[in-house]
Amino acid sequence: MLKYSPPNPWGRVYILLGSCGGVLGS
């Protein structure tokens, strides 16, 4: 898991979606 934790929950969701999208994209 990424240790980076943004102050806003939406930022964290965006990162999670980006990570999943990167895995699915590759």
N, C-alpha and C positions, 0 to 999 in steps of 0.2 A: 504493500500500500504506500501511497505517496504521503510523506510527512508534511507536505505543504498544506496548510489549513487557512484559507481566506477568511476574513472577518464576516463576510456575508455568505449565507447558506447557498444562495443561487450561484455564487462564484464557484463553490465546491461542486455543485451539481453540474455546472458547465464543464468543469475539468473532468469529472467522471464521464460525462457524455463524450467529451473529446477523446478520452482515453479509449473508451469502448468503440467509438467510431474509427479510431486509428487501427485498432485490432481487427475490426470487421473489414475495414478498407484494404488492409494488407493481407 
